[in-house]
Amino acid sequence: MADLIILERGIIPPIINYEYPDPFCGLRIVREGLKATVKTIVHTGISLDGTYMAILLGRGNGVR
């Protein structure tokens, strides 16, 4: 799962094929790989039969 690699390496991959950003949308679009401290990721998906899922992935803070 690519999300786990993002958590491990701390690099957010770029968004591709996004050429015309909406000036009224406040999202930060990553055009090149971005080094960042990523603590939490929400991964969403849908299956072919229409089942939706979401999983919340988080980095531990040293608690054993």
A tleap script that builds the chain and sets N, CA, C and O, in Angstrom:
source leaprc.protein.ff14SB
mol = sequence {
  NMET ALA ASP LEU ILE ILE LEU GLU ARG GLY
  ILE ILE PRO PRO ILE ILE ASN TYR GLU TYR
  PRO ASP PRO PHE CYS GLY LEU ARG ILE VAL
  ARG GLU GLY LEU LYS ALA THR VAL LYS THR
  ILE VAL HIE THR GLY ILE SER LEU ASP GLY
  THR TYR MET ALA ILE LEU LEU GLY ARG GLY
  ASN GLY VAL CARG
}
set mol.1.N position { 0.847 -1.177 0.000 }
set mol.1.CA position { 0.000 0.000 0.000 }
set mol.1.C position { 0.893 1.241 0.000 }
set mol.1.O position { 1.749 1.401 0.870 }
set mol.2.N position { 0.688 2.096 -0.964 }
set mol.2.CA position { 1.522 3.291 -1.122 }
set mol.2.C position { 1.421 4.225 0.079 }
set mol.2.O position { 2.368 4.951 0.380 }
set mol.3.N position { 0.288 4.214 0.763 }
set mol.3.CA position { 0.111 5.099 1.921 }
set mol.3.C position { 1.095 4.772 3.033 }
set mol.3.O position { 1.565 5.669 3.732 }
set mol.4.N position { 1.407 3.497 3.200 }
set mol.4.CA position { 2.373 3.114 4.226 }
set mol.4.C position { 3.768 3.614 3.881 }
set mol.4.O position { 4.533 3.985 4.771 }
set mol.5.N position { 4.102 3.625 2.596 }
set mol.5.CA position { 5.398 4.152 2.163 }
set mol.5.C position { 5.468 5.657 2.417 }
set mol.5.O position { 6.519 6.178 2.791 }
set mol.6.N position { 4.352 6.351 2.215 }
set mol.6.CA position { 4.303 7.786 2.502 }
set mol.6.C position { 4.568 8.031 3.986 }
set mol.6.O position { 5.338 8.925 4.337 }
set mol.7.N position { 3.936 7.246 4.856 }
set mol.7.CA position { 4.165 7.389 6.293 }
set mol.7.C position { 5.611 7.083 6.658 }
set mol.7.O position { 6.209 7.778 7.479 }
set mol.8.N position { 6.171 6.043 6.049 }
set mol.8.CA position { 7.526 5.626 6.388 }
set mol.8.C position { 8.585 6.614 5.912 }
set mol.8.O position { 9.497 6.958 6.665 }
set mol.9.N position { 8.471 7.073 4.668 }
set mol.9.CA position { 9.511 7.911 4.072 }
set mol.9.C position { 9.266 9.401 4.241 }
set mol.9.O position { 10.208 10.188 4.143 }
set mol.10.N position { 8.034 9.810 4.492 }
set mol.10.CA position { 7.735 11.227 4.675 }
set mol.10.C position { 7.814 12.033 3.392 }
set mol.10.O position { 8.184 13.207 3.421 }
set mol.11.N position { 7.468 11.416 2.257 }
set mol.11.CA position { 7.454 12.118 0.973 }
set mol.11.C position { 6.056 11.994 0.382 }
set mol.11.O position { 5.564 10.889 0.154 }
set mol.12.N position { 5.422 13.132 0.135 }
set mol.12.CA position { 4.097 13.148 -0.477 }
set mol.12.C position { 4.285 13.147 -1.988 }
set mol.12.O position { 4.950 14.035 -2.521 }
set mol.13.N position { 3.711 12.163 -2.694 }
set mol.13.CA position { 3.893 12.104 -4.141 }
set mol.13.C position { 3.113 13.213 -4.850 }
set mol.13.O position { 2.124 13.713 -4.314 }
set mol.14.N position { 3.553 13.599 -6.056 }
set mol.14.CA position { 2.860 14.671 -6.775 }
set mol.14.C position { 1.529 14.218 -7.357 }
set mol.14.O position { 1.303 13.033 -7.601 }
set mol.15.N position { 0.660 15.194 -7.569 }
set mol.15.CA position { -0.611 14.974 -8.255 }
set mol.15.C position { -0.344 15.123 -9.750 }
set mol.15.O position { 0.237 16.122 -10.176 }
set mol.16.N position { -0.758 14.152 -10.545 }
set mol.16.CA position { -0.552 14.239 -11.993 }
set mol.16.C position { -1.868 14.562 -12.691 }
set mol.16.O position { -2.942 14.308 -12.146 }
set mol.17.N position { -1.788 15.111 -13.873 }
set mol.17.CA position { -2.942 15.432 -14.714 }
set mol.17.C position { -3.883 16.447 -14.075 }
set mol.17.O position { -5.082 16.432 -14.355 }
set mol.18.N position { -3.375 17.307 -13.244 }
set mol.18.CA position { -4.168 18.381 -12.647 }
set mol.18.C position { -3.587 19.689 -13.155 }
set mol.18.O position { -2.679 20.258 -12.548 }
set mol.19.N position { -4.120 20.157 -14.274 }
set mol.19.CA position { -3.519 21.287 -14.981 }
set mol.19.C position { -4.186 22.625 -14.695 }
set mol.19.O position { -3.527 23.662 -14.771 }
set mol.20.N position { -5.458 22.631 -14.372 }
set mol.20.CA position { -6.199 23.884 -14.231 }
set mol.20.C position { -6.833 23.973 -12.844 }
set mol.20.O position { -8.008 23.645 -12.677 }
set mol.21.N position { -6.061 24.416 -11.846 }
set mol.21.CA position { -6.618 24.502 -10.493 }
set mol.21.C position { -7.701 25.574 -10.392 }
set mol.21.O position { -7.643 26.606 -11.061 }
set mol.22.N position { -8.670 25.307 -9.557 }
set mol.22.CA position { -9.744 26.254 -9.284 }
set mol.22.C position { -9.212 27.316 -8.323 }
set mol.22.O position { -8.776 26.973 -7.225 }
set mol.23.N position { -9.235 28.600 -8.706 }
set mol.23.CA position { -8.689 29.641 -7.831 }
set mol.23.C position { -9.467 29.801 -6.521 }
set mol.23.O position { -8.954 30.386 -5.567 }
set mol.24.N position { -10.696 29.288 -6.469 }
set mol.24.CA position { -11.508 29.410 -5.259 }
set mol.24.C position { -11.372 28.196 -4.342 }
set mol.24.O position { -11.956 28.165 -3.258 }
set mol.25.N position { -10.611 27.208 -4.769 }
set mol.25.CA position { -10.400 26.001 -3.974 }
set mol.25.C position { -9.120 26.180 -3.161 }
set mol.25.O position { -8.069 26.474 -3.729 }
set mol.26.N position { -9.192 26.011 -1.870 }
set mol.26.CA position { -8.053 26.262 -1.000 }
set mol.26.C position { -7.113 25.080 -0.807 }
set mol.26.O position { -6.331 25.070 0.144 }
set mol.27.N position { -7.171 24.089 -1.684 }
set mol.27.CA position { -6.288 22.935 -1.533 }
set mol.27.C position { -4.860 23.266 -1.940 }
set mol.27.O position { -4.637 24.055 -2.859 }
set mol.28.N position { -3.906 22.669 -1.261 }
set mol.28.CA position { -2.508 22.805 -1.649 }
set mol.28.C position { -2.185 21.638 -2.579 }
set mol.28.O position { -2.162 20.486 -2.147 }
set mol.29.N position { -1.941 21.930 -3.832 }
set mol.29.CA position { -1.671 20.917 -4.835 }
set mol.29.C position { -0.167 20.669 -4.895 }
set mol.29.O position { 0.613 21.604 -5.076 }
set mol.30.N position { 0.235 19.414 -4.745 }
set mol.30.CA position { 1.650 19.040 -4.780 }
set mol.30.C position { 2.008 18.703 -6.221 }
set mol.30.O position { 1.527 17.709 -6.766 }
set mol.31.N position { 2.847 19.521 -6.838 }
set mol.31.CA position { 3.240 19.301 -8.232 }
set mol.31.C position { 4.551 18.531 -8.356 }
set mol.31.O position { 4.826 17.943 -9.402 }
set mol.32.N position { 5.350 18.529 -7.313 }
set mol.32.CA position { 6.581 17.742 -7.238 }
set mol.32.C position { 6.563 17.043 -5.882 }
set mol.32.O position { 5.833 17.455 -4.980 }
set mol.33.N position { 7.358 15.995 -5.735 }
set mol.33.CA position { 7.407 15.316 -4.450 }
set mol.33.C position { 7.688 16.306 -3.337 }
set mol.33.O position { 8.518 17.200 -3.502 }
set mol.34.N position { 7.023 16.164 -2.222 }
set mol.34.CA position { 7.137 17.110 -1.115 }
set mol.34.C position { 7.568 16.365 0.137 }
set mol.34.O position { 6.889 15.431 0.567 }
set mol.35.N position { 8.680 16.763 0.724 }
set mol.35.CA position { 9.161 16.178 1.976 }
set mol.35.C position { 8.363 16.804 3.115 }
set mol.35.O position { 8.335 18.025 3.265 }
set mol.36.N position { 7.722 15.966 3.909 }
set mol.36.CA position { 6.887 16.469 4.999 }
set mol.36.C position { 6.799 15.421 6.095 }
set mol.36.O position { 7.010 14.234 5.846 }
set mol.37.N position { 6.491 15.858 7.296 }
set mol.37.CA position { 6.230 14.941 8.392 }
set mol.37.C position { 4.762 14.554 8.323 }
set mol.37.O position { 3.883 15.357 8.637 }
set mol.38.N position { 4.506 13.335 7.914 }
set mol.38.CA position { 3.139 12.850 7.766 }
set mol.38.C position { 2.808 12.006 8.987 }
set mol.38.O position { 3.493 11.023 9.269 }
set mol.39.N position { 1.760 12.385 9.715 }
set mol.39.CA position { 1.375 11.662 10.930 }
set mol.39.C position { 0.154 10.783 10.724 }
set mol.39.O position { 0.043 9.722 11.337 }
set mol.40.N position { -0.772 11.219 9.858 }
set mol.40.CA position { -2.020 10.502 9.664 }
set mol.40.C position { -2.437 10.568 8.201 }
set mol.40.O position { -2.286 11.599 7.546 }
set mol.41.N position { -2.969 9.446 7.694 }
set mol.41.CA position { -3.475 9.374 6.323 }
set mol.41.C position { -4.847 8.717 6.358 }
set mol.41.O position { -5.049 7.733 7.070 }
set mol.42.N position { -5.792 9.258 5.591 }
set mol.42.CA position { -7.084 8.610 5.387 }
set mol.42.C position { -7.075 8.043 3.970 }
set mol.42.O position { -6.891 8.781 3.002 }
set mol.43.N position { -7.273 6.740 3.852 }
set mol.43.CA position { -7.307 6.078 2.545 }
set mol.43.C position { -8.743 5.632 2.303 }
set mol.43.O position { -9.318 4.907 3.116 }
set mol.44.N position { -9.322 6.064 1.185 }
set mol.44.CA position { -10.692 5.682 0.854 }
set mol.44.C position { -10.710 4.909 -0.451 }
set mol.44.O position { -9.806 5.045 -1.275 }
set mol.45.N position { -11.735 4.104 -0.635 }
set mol.45.CA position { -11.843 3.335 -1.867 }
set mol.45.C position { -13.247 2.796 -2.047 }
set mol.45.O position { -14.082 2.855 -1.144 }
set mol.46.N position { -13.484 2.270 -3.235 }
set mol.46.CA position { -14.761 1.656 -3.572 }
set mol.46.C position { -14.477 0.408 -4.394 }
set mol.46.O position { -13.605 0.413 -5.262 }
set mol.47.N position { -15.212 -0.655 -4.118 }
set mol.47.CA position { -15.017 -1.904 -4.840 }
set mol.47.C position { -15.919 -1.929 -6.074 }
set mol.47.O position { -16.753 -1.045 -6.269 }
set mol.48.N position { -15.736 -2.947 -6.891 }
set mol.48.CA position { -16.531 -3.062 -8.111 }
set mol.48.C position { -18.012 -3.284 -7.822 }
set mol.48.O position { -18.859 -2.936 -8.645 }
set mol.49.N position { -18.334 -3.858 -6.668 }
set mol.49.CA position { -19.745 -4.080 -6.336 }
set mol.49.C position { -20.366 -2.914 -5.575 }
set mol.49.O position { -21.509 -3.010 -5.128 }
set mol.50.N position { -19.630 -1.811 -5.422 }
set mol.50.CA position { -20.173 -0.601 -4.799 }
set mol.50.C position { -19.970 -0.511 -3.302 }
set mol.50.O position { -20.604 0.316 -2.646 }
set mol.51.N position { -19.108 -1.334 -2.748 }
set mol.51.CA position { -18.813 -1.270 -1.317 }
set mol.51.C position { -17.762 -0.198 -1.066 }
set mol.51.O position { -16.692 -0.211 -1.674 }
set mol.52.N position { -18.070 0.721 -0.177 }
set mol.52.CA position { -17.148 1.791 0.165 }
set mol.52.C position { -16.337 1.401 1.397 }
set mol.52.O position { -16.820 0.673 2.264 }
set mol.53.N position { -15.106 1.888 1.466 }
set mol.53.CA position { -14.282 1.635 2.642 }
set mol.53.C position { -13.423 2.845 2.921 }
set mol.53.O position { -13.134 3.651 2.036 }
set mol.54.N position { -13.023 2.952 4.172 }
set mol.54.CA position { -12.076 3.985 4.580 }
set mol.54.C position { -11.237 3.412 5.707 }
set mol.54.O position { -11.744 2.712 6.584 }
set mol.55.N position { -9.964 3.713 5.674 }
set mol.55.CA position { -9.064 3.258 6.730 }
set mol.55.C position { -8.190 4.453 7.145 }
set mol.55.O position { -7.695 5.206 6.307 }
set mol.56.N position { -8.025 4.594 8.425 }
set mol.56.CA position { -7.217 5.675 8.979 }
set mol.56.C position { -5.881 5.073 9.418 }
set mol.56.O position { -5.840 4.189 10.274 }
set mol.57.N position { -4.789 5.563 8.823 }
set mol.57.CA position { -3.457 5.083 9.141 }
set mol.57.C position { -2.723 6.173 9.904 }
set mol.57.O position { -2.767 7.341 9.516 }
set mol.58.N position { -2.048 5.801 10.985 }
set mol.58.CA position { -1.346 6.800 11.766 }
set mol.58.C position { 0.015 6.321 12.217 }
set mol.58.O position { 0.255 5.124 12.374 }
set mol.59.N position { 0.881 7.259 12.418 }
set mol.59.CA position { 2.231 6.978 12.899 }
set mol.59.C position { 2.209 6.997 14.421 }
set mol.59.O position { 1.617 7.882 15.038 }
set mol.60.N position { 2.863 6.010 15.011 }
set mol.60.CA position { 2.959 5.956 16.460 }
set mol.60.C position { 3.867 7.052 16.990 }
set mol.60.O position { 4.701 7.577 16.252 }
set mol.61.N position { 3.719 7.398 18.241 }
set mol.61.CA position { 4.547 8.450 18.823 }
set mol.61.C position { 5.533 7.888 19.848 }
set mol.61.O position { 5.894 8.568 20.808 }
set mol.62.N position { 5.957 6.665 19.640 }
set mol.62.CA position { 6.934 6.072 20.519 }
set mol.62.C position { 6.346 5.253 21.652 }
set mol.62.O position { 7.098 4.696 22.452 }
set mol.63.N position { 5.038 5.161 21.745 }
set mol.63.CA position { 4.392 4.356 22.774 }
set mol.63.C position { 4.537 2.892 22.398 }
set mol.63.O position { 4.258 2.516 21.260 }
set mol.64.N position { 4.964 2.071 23.326 }
set mol.64.CA position { 5.150 0.636 23.037 }
set mol.64.C position { 4.068 -0.179 23.649 }
set mol.64.O position { 4.063 -1.402 23.509 }
savepdb mol mol.pdb
quit
